[in-house]
């Protein structure tokens, strides 16, 4: 993700949301095991996102 922000030569301001998102994902990686949660039958989201995830699995 960070690499995709670097390759197109984004400005620091344009890159800020990419860095924020990447930092969030890295800091919370231990909680982002959606494949395991889905296999265990836990709901992983609500509404549109849950519907889309069902079609991907």
N, CA, C and O atoms as a MOPAC input file, in Angstrom:
PM7 MOZYME 1SCF
protein

 N      0.83000 1    -1.17100 1     0.00000 1
 C      0.00000 1     0.00000 1     0.00000 1
 C      0.88500 1     1.24800 1     0.00000 1
 O      0.66400 1     2.18000 1    -0.77300 1
 N      1.85600 1     1.24900 1     0.85200 1
 C      2.74700 1     2.41300 1     0.87500 1
 C      3.50300 1     2.53500 1    -0.43900 1
 O      3.73800 1     3.64000 1    -0.92800 1
 N      3.88000 1     1.40400 1    -1.00200 1
 C      4.59100 1     1.43100 1    -2.28000 1
 C      3.70500 1     2.03300 1    -3.36500 1
 O      4.18600 1     2.77600 1    -4.22100 1
 N      2.42100 1     1.71600 1    -3.33100 1
 C      1.52200 1     2.28100 1    -4.34300 1
 C      1.38200 1     3.78500 1    -4.17000 1
 O      1.04500 1     4.48600 1    -5.12400 1
 N      1.63600 1     4.29200 1    -2.97000 1
 C      1.63100 1     5.72700 1    -2.76100 1
 C      2.92100 1     6.38700 1    -3.21700 1
 O      2.95600 1     7.58500 1    -3.49900 1
 N      3.97200 1     5.59500 1    -3.28600 1
 C      5.28000 1     6.12700 1    -3.68000 1
 C      5.47300 1     6.07800 1    -5.19600 1
 O      5.98800 1     7.02800 1    -5.78500 1
 N      5.07100 1     4.99500 1    -5.81900 1
 C      5.32500 1     4.81300 1    -7.24800 1
 C      4.76500 1     5.91500 1    -8.13800 1
 O      5.47100 1     6.37900 1    -9.03300 1
 N      3.52800 1     6.35100 1    -7.93100 1
 C      3.02900 1     7.40900 1    -8.81300 1
 C      3.53700 1     8.80500 1    -8.43100 1
 O      3.06800 1     9.80900 1    -8.96600 1
 N      4.48900 1     8.85900 1    -7.50800 1
 C      5.09900 1    10.12000 1    -7.08300 1
 C      4.06300 1    11.09400 1    -6.53700 1
 O      4.00100 1    12.25300 1    -6.94800 1
 N      3.24800 1    10.60200 1    -5.60100 1
 C      2.26500 1    11.45700 1    -4.95400 1
 C      2.96900 1    12.48100 1    -4.07500 1
 O      4.05200 1    12.23100 1    -3.54600 1
 N      2.34400 1    13.61500 1    -3.93200 1
 C      2.88300 1    14.61800 1    -3.01200 1
 C      2.65900 1    14.12500 1    -1.58100 1
 O      1.89800 1    13.18400 1    -1.35400 1
 N      3.32500 1    14.76600 1    -0.62000 1
 C      3.16600 1    14.38100 1     0.78500 1
 C      1.70300 1    14.49100 1     1.21000 1
 O      1.20300 1    13.64800 1     1.95400 1
 N      1.03000 1    15.52000 1     0.74000 1
 C     -0.38500 1    15.71400 1     1.09100 1
 C     -1.26200 1    14.62500 1     0.47300 1
 O     -2.17300 1    14.12400 1     1.13100 1
 N     -1.00500 1    14.25900 1    -0.76400 1
 C     -1.78200 1    13.20800 1    -1.43300 1
 C     -1.51300 1    11.84900 1    -0.80300 1
 O     -2.38600 1    10.98100 1    -0.79100 1
 N     -0.31700 1    11.66700 1    -0.28700 1
 C      0.09000 1    10.39000 1     0.27600 1
 C     -0.37400 1    10.19500 1     1.71100 1
 O     -0.38300 1     9.07100 1     2.21300 1
 N     -0.75400 1    11.26700 1     2.36700 1
 C     -1.12400 1    11.20400 1     3.77600 1
 C     -2.22100 1    10.16500 1     4.06200 1
 O     -2.05800 1     9.38500 1     5.00100 1
 N     -3.32600 1    10.11300 1     3.30900 1
 C     -4.35300 1     9.09300 1     3.59000 1
 C     -3.82900 1     7.66000 1     3.41500 1
 O     -4.23100 1     6.75700 1     4.15000 1
 N     -2.94700 1     7.46000 1     2.45600 1
 C     -2.36700 1     6.12500 1     2.23700 1
 C     -1.54200 1     5.72100 1     3.45100 1
 O     -1.65800 1     4.59900 1     3.94400 1
 N     -0.71100 1     6.63600 1     3.92900 1
 C      0.11400 1     6.35500 1     5.10000 1
 C     -0.73200 1     6.12800 1     6.34700 1
 O     -0.42700 1     5.24900 1     7.15300 1
 N     -1.78300 1     6.91000 1     6.50800 1
 C     -2.67600 1     6.75100 1     7.65600 1
 C     -3.32700 1     5.37500 1     7.64700 1
 O     -3.38200 1     4.70100 1     8.67500 1
 N     -3.81100 1     4.96600 1     6.50100 1
 C     -4.45400 1     3.65900 1     6.36500 1
 C     -3.45200 1     2.53400 1     6.60400 1
 O     -3.75300 1     1.58400 1     7.32700 1
 N     -2.27700 1     2.62700 1     6.01400 1
 C     -1.25200 1     1.59400 1     6.18500 1
 C     -0.84800 1     1.47500 1     7.65000 1
 O     -0.68300 1     0.36600 1     8.15900 1
 N     -0.68800 1     2.59800 1     8.32400 1
 C     -0.31600 1     2.59400 1     9.74100 1
 C     -1.40900 1     1.91500 1    10.57500 1
 O     -1.10800 1     1.12200 1    11.46800 1
 N     -2.67100 1     2.22500 1    10.28300 1
 C     -3.78800 1     1.60000 1    10.98900 1
 C     -3.76000 1     0.08100 1    10.81600 1
 O     -3.87800 1    -0.66400 1    11.78800 1
 N     -3.60400 1    -0.36700 1     9.57500 1
 C     -3.59400 1    -1.80300 1     9.30500 1
 C     -2.42500 1    -2.50800 1     9.99600 1
 O     -2.59500 1    -3.59300 1    10.55200 1
 N     -1.25900 1    -1.90200 1     9.96300 1
 C     -0.09900 1    -2.49800 1    10.63300 1
 C     -0.28000 1    -2.53300 1    12.14600 1
 O      0.05800 1    -3.52800 1    12.78800 1
 N     -0.80700 1    -1.46200 1    12.71600 1
 C     -0.99900 1    -1.40300 1    14.16300 1
 C     -2.08200 1    -2.35300 1    14.66300 1
 O     -2.07300 1    -2.74600 1    15.82900 1
 N     -3.00800 1    -2.72200 1    13.79500 1
 C     -4.13100 1    -3.56200 1    14.21000 1
 C     -4.12800 1    -4.93300 1    13.54300 1
 O     -5.14500 1    -5.62700 1    13.56000 1
 N     -3.02200 1    -5.32500 1    12.96500 1
 C     -2.94400 1    -6.58300 1    12.21600 1
 C     -3.38400 1    -7.78800 1    13.04700 1
 O     -3.99500 1    -8.71600 1    12.51700 1
 N     -3.07800 1    -7.77900 1    14.34200 1
 C     -3.43700 1    -8.94300 1    15.16600 1
 C     -4.94800 1    -9.10100 1    15.31400 1
 O     -5.42000 1   -10.17700 1    15.68100 1
 N     -5.70900 1    -8.05100 1    15.03700 1
 C     -7.16400 1    -8.12300 1    15.12400 1
 C     -7.82800 1    -8.34000 1    13.76300 1
 O     -9.03900 1    -8.55100 1    13.69700 1
 N     -7.06700 1    -8.29200 1    12.69900 1
 C     -7.62600 1    -8.32700 1    11.35000 1
 C     -7.49200 1    -9.72200 1    10.72300 1
 O     -6.91000 1    -9.87800 1     9.65000 1
 N     -8.02200 1   -10.69400 1    11.38900 1
 C     -7.95800 1   -12.07700 1    10.90000 1
 C     -9.34600 1   -12.49500 1    10.41400 1
 O     -9.92900 1   -13.47200 1    10.88300 1
 N     -9.84300 1   -11.72800 1     9.47000 1
 C    -11.21400 1   -11.92500 1     9.02500 1
 C    -11.45400 1   -13.29800 1     8.41900 1
 O    -12.55700 1   -13.83100 1     8.53600 1
 N    -10.46900 1   -13.87500 1     7.78400 1
 C    -10.66900 1   -15.21600 1     7.22900 1
 C    -10.93500 1   -16.22100 1     8.34000 1
 O    -11.79000 1   -17.09300 1     8.18500 1
 N    -10.22400 1   -16.11600 1     9.45600 1
 C    -10.46200 1   -17.01100 1    10.59300 1
 C    -11.83000 1   -16.76000 1    11.21200 1
 O    -12.54500 1   -17.70400 1    11.54900 1
 N    -12.19800 1   -15.48500 1    11.36400 1
 C    -13.49000 1   -15.14100 1    11.95000 1
 C    -14.62900 1   -15.63200 1    11.06800 1
 O    -15.63800 1   -16.13200 1    11.56600 1
 N    -14.46700 1   -15.48900 1     9.77500 1
 C    -15.50800 1   -15.92900 1     8.84200 1
 C    -15.68500 1   -17.44500 1     8.91200 1
 O    -16.81000 1   -17.94200 1     8.95000 1
 N    -14.55900 1   -18.18300 1     8.92900 1
 C    -14.61800 1   -19.64400 1     9.02600 1
 C    -15.27500 1   -20.09900 1    10.32300 1
 O    -15.92900 1   -21.14100 1    10.35400 1
 N    -15.10600 1   -19.32200 1    11.40000 1
 C    -15.69400 1   -19.65000 1    12.69100 1
 C    -17.17100 1   -19.26500 1    12.76000 1
 O    -17.85400 1   -19.55800 1    13.74200 1
 N    -17.65200 1   -18.60700 1    11.71000 1
 C    -19.05100 1   -18.22900 1    11.65700 1
 C    -19.37100 1   -16.89900 1    12.31000 1
 O    -20.54300 1   -16.56300 1    12.48300 1
 N    -18.34500 1   -16.13300 1    12.67600 1
 C    -18.58400 1   -14.82800 1    13.28300 1
 C    -18.96600 1   -13.81800 1    12.20600 1
 O    -18.44800 1   -13.87700 1    11.09100 1
 N    -19.86600 1   -12.89400 1    12.52900 1
 C    -20.14900 1   -11.82100 1    11.57100 1
 C    -18.92400 1   -10.91800 1    11.46100 1
 O    -18.32600 1   -10.55700 1    12.47500 1
 N    -18.55700 1   -10.56000 1    10.26600 1
 C    -17.35500 1    -9.74800 1    10.09300 1
 C    -17.67200 1    -8.31400 1     9.71400 1
 O    -16.77400 1    -7.47200 1     9.69800 1
 N    -18.90700 1    -8.02100 1     9.41300 1
 C    -19.30600 1    -6.65800 1     9.07700 1
 C    -20.82400 1    -6.61900 1     9.00200 1
 O    -21.49600 1    -7.60500 1     9.30800 1
 N    -21.34800 1    -5.49900 1     8.60000 1
 C    -22.79300 1    -5.39000 1     8.45000 1
 C    -23.11100 1    -4.79600 1     7.08700 1
 O    -22.25500 1    -4.19900 1     6.43500 1
 N    -24.32200 1    -4.96500 1     6.68300 1
 C    -24.82500 1    -4.31100 1     5.48000 1
 C    -24.10700 1    -4.67600 1     4.20300 1
 O    -23.86800 1    -5.84900 1     3.92000 1
 N    -23.77200 1    -3.67900 1     3.45000 1
 C    -23.20300 1    -3.83900 1     2.11700 1
 C    -21.87300 1    -4.58900 1     2.17200 1
 O    -21.60700 1    -5.44400 1     1.32600 1
 N    -21.05500 1    -4.28000 1     3.14400 1
 C    -19.73400 1    -4.91900 1     3.22900 1
 C    -19.89600 1    -6.42400 1     3.45400 1
 O    -19.23000 1    -7.22300 1     2.79600 1
 N    -20.76800 1    -6.81200 1     4.37000 1
 C    -20.98500 1    -8.23900 1     4.62900 1
 C    -21.49100 1    -8.94700 1     3.37500 1
 O    -21.05200 1   -10.05400 1     3.06100 1
 N    -22.39900 1    -8.31700 1     2.67100 1
 C    -22.93000 1    -8.89700 1     1.44400 1
 C    -21.85200 1    -9.09900 1     0.40500 1
 O    -21.81500 1   -10.13300 1    -0.26200 1
 N    -20.97600 1    -8.12500 1     0.26200 1
 C    -19.88400 1    -8.22700 1    -0.70100 1
 C    -18.90600 1    -9.33800 1    -0.30300 1
 O    -18.42900 1   -10.08600 1    -1.15600 1
 N    -18.61700 1    -9.43800 1     0.98300 1
 C    -17.68400 1   -10.46700 1     1.45200 1
 C    -18.22600 1   -11.86300 1     1.18500 1
 O    -17.46200 1   -12.77000 1     0.85100 1
 N    -19.51000 1   -12.04400 1     1.32500 1
 C    -20.10200 1   -13.35500 1     1.04900 1
 C    -19.86300 1   -13.78400 1    -0.39400 1
 O    -19.66100 1   -14.96700 1    -0.66800 1
 N    -19.88600 1   -12.84500 1    -1.29500 1
 C    -19.69600 1   -13.16300 1    -2.70600 1
 C    -18.23300 1   -13.47000 1    -3.03500 1
 O    -17.94400 1   -14.12600 1    -4.03500 1
 N    -17.31200 1   -12.99500 1    -2.19100 1
 C    -15.89200 1   -13.23200 1    -2.43400 1
 C    -15.43300 1   -14.58200 1    -1.92800 1
 O    -14.44300 1   -15.11900 1    -2.42500 1
 N    -16.12100 1   -15.13700 1    -0.96100 1
 C    -15.68500 1   -16.42200 1    -0.37300 1
 C    -16.34800 1   -17.59200 1    -1.01600 1
 O    -16.08900 1   -18.73400 1    -0.63600 1

